[in-house]
Amino acid sequence: MEETEKITDELQEEVKEEKTCKKDKKCNKEIEKLQEEKNVLNDKLLRVSAEMQNMKRRYEEEISKIYRYEGESFIKKTLGVLDNFERAINMDNDNPEDEVSKFLSGFKLIYNELKNNLESVGVEEIKCLDEPFNPETMEAVMTESVEGKESGIVTCVMLKGYKYNDKVIRPAMVKVNE
């Protein structure tokens, strides 16, 4: 009898082991499935995090650009006024009459103040005369042949160009030597 009990106990143990094995296999499959889901979710999390960082960087760059060039449209409009003042001041050289000179000296004061104000916010004139032609900052509207000057050198500035910070807001219109 004792032997049968032993065999029965052994059989019960084997059955328990088989059940445990089956459970372990099921558990292992479930663990693998959960690991895969975890990996997929981690990957999604990393991608979303990277996208958020990129969006934040683009947003900050855009805001920086907006602040950097916020007065550009006003400056473009003001440059026409500056040009007209220069034309009026240049008339002083043509008419040396005393009364006209006094009148134009007032224009010179206004012109200088306007020019200084624009320079104080980052507007600067593009230097062109006797410089090599640069298509990024200049527009060649005419060409001419001048003896003694190299080809591609600016001989005359017809309309001044200006930069606002580091951006060209109006290219210079120039005559270039052939």
C-alpha positions in Angstrom: 0.0 0.0 0.0 2.8 2.2 0.8 4.1 1.7 -2.7 0.8 2.7 -4.3 0.8 5.8 -2.2 4.3 6.5 -3.3 3.4 6.1 -6.9 0.2 8.1 -6.5 2.2 10.9 -4.9 4.7 10.7 -7.7 2.0 10.9 -10.3 0.4 13.8 -8.6 3.7 15.5 -8.6 4.2 14.9 -12.2 0.8 16.2 -13.0 1.5 19.3 -10.9 4.8 19.8 -12.8 3.0 19.4 -16.2 0.4 22.0 -15.1 3.2 24.3 -13.9 5.0 23.9 -17.2 1.9 24.6 -19.2 1.3 27.7 -17.0 4.9 28.7 -17.4 4.7 28.4 -21.1 1.5 30.5 -21.1 3.1 33.0 -18.7 6.2 33.1 -20.9 4.1 33.8 -24.0 2.2 36.5 -22.1 5.5 38.0 -20.8 6.9 38.1 -24.4 3.7 39.7 -25.6 3.8 42.3 -22.8 7.5 43.0 -23.6 6.7 43.6 -27.2 3.9 46.0 -26.3 6.3 47.7 -23.9 8.9 48.1 -26.6 6.4 49.5 -29.0 5.1 52.0 -26.4 8.7 53.0 -25.5 9.4 53.6 -29.2 6.3 55.8 -29.6 7.2 57.7 -26.4 10.7 58.4 -27.8 9.3 59.5 -31.1 6.7 61.8 -29.5 9.4 63.2 -27.2 11.7 63.9 -30.1 8.9 65.6 -32.1 8.0 67.8 -29.1 11.7 68.9 -28.8 11.8 69.7 -32.6 8.5 71.6 -32.3 9.8 73.6 -29.4 13.1 74.4 -31.2 11.2 75.5 -34.4 8.8 77.6 -32.3 11.8 79.3 -30.5 13.5 80.0 -33.8 10.3 81.5 -35.3 9.8 83.7 -32.2 13.5 84.8 -32.4 13.0 85.7 -36.1 9.9 87.7 -35.3 11.6 89.7 -32.6 14.8 90.2 -34.7 13.0 91.6 -37.7 9.8 93.1 -36.1 10.4 96.6 -37.5 11.2 95.6 -41.1 8.1 96.9 -42.8 8.4 100.2 -41.0 12.0 100.5 -42.0 11.3 99.7 -45.6 8.7 102.6 -45.7 11.1 104.9 -44.0 13.9 104.3 -46.5 11.9 106.1 -49.2 11.8 109.1 -47.0 15.5 108.9 -46.4 16.1 108.8 -50.2 14.0 111.9 -50.7 15.9 113.7 -48.0 19.2 112.8 -49.8 17.9 114.1 -53.1 16.8 117.4 -51.5 20.2 117.8 -49.7 22.0 117.1 -53.0 20.2 120.1 -54.4 22.3 122.2 -52.1 25.4 121.5 -54.2 23.5 122.8 -57.3 22.1 126.0 -55.8 24.5 127.8 -53.5 22.0 130.6 -53.0 22.1 131.8 -49.3 18.3 131.3 -48.6 18.1 127.9 -50.2 21.2 126.8 -48.2 19.6 127.8 -44.9 16.5 125.9 -45.9 18.4 122.8 -46.9 20.5 122.9 -43.7 17.3 122.1 -41.9 16.8 119.2 -44.2 20.3 118.0 -43.4 19.6 118.0 -39.7 16.4 116.0 -40.1 18.1 113.6 -42.5 21.0 113.0 -40.1 18.6 112.4 -37.2 16.5 110.0 -39.2 19.6 108.2 -40.4 21.0 107.9 -36.8 17.7 106.6 -35.6 17.7 103.9 -38.3 21.3 103.0 -37.5 20.4 102.7 -33.8 17.9 99.9 -34.5 20.3 97.9 -36.7 19.8 99.4 -40.1 23.0 99.9 -42.1 23.8 101.1 -45.6 25.4 98.5 -47.9 28.7 99.8 -49.1 28.9 99.4 -52.9 30.9 102.1 -54.6 34.2 100.8 -56.0 33.5 97.4 -54.5 33.2 94.1 -56.4 29.6 93.4 -57.5 27.8 91.1 -55.0 24.4 89.7 -56.3 23.3 89.0 -52.8 23.3 92.6 -51.8 23.2 94.5 -55.1 21.1 94.7 -58.3 23.0 95.6 -61.5 20.7 97.9 -63.5 23.3 99.2 -65.9 26.8 98.5 -67.1 29.4 100.8 -68.4 33.0 100.7 -69.5 35.4 102.7 -67.4 39.1 102.7 -68.2 41.4 101.9 -65.3 38.8 99.9 -63.3 38.5 96.1 -63.1 35.6 94.3 -64.6 32.8 93.7 -62.1 33.5 96.7 -60.0 30.6 99.0 -59.0 31.1 102.4 -60.7 27.9 104.2 -59.6 25.2 103.7 -56.9 21.8 104.6 -58.3 19.8 103.7 -55.2 21.4 102.8 -51.9 20.8 99.3 -50.4 20.2 98.6 -46.7 20.6 95.7 -44.3 18.5 95.3 -41.2 20.6 93.3 -38.7 22.0 90.7 -41.0 19.2 90.6 -43.6 19.2 92.6 -46.8 15.9 94.5 -46.8 16.6 96.5 -50.0 19.4 95.6 -52.4 21.5 98.5 -53.8 20.8 99.4 -57.5 24.2 99.9 -59.1 26.1 100.4 -62.4 28.8 97.8 -62.9 32.0 98.1 -65.0 32.2 95.6 -67.9 
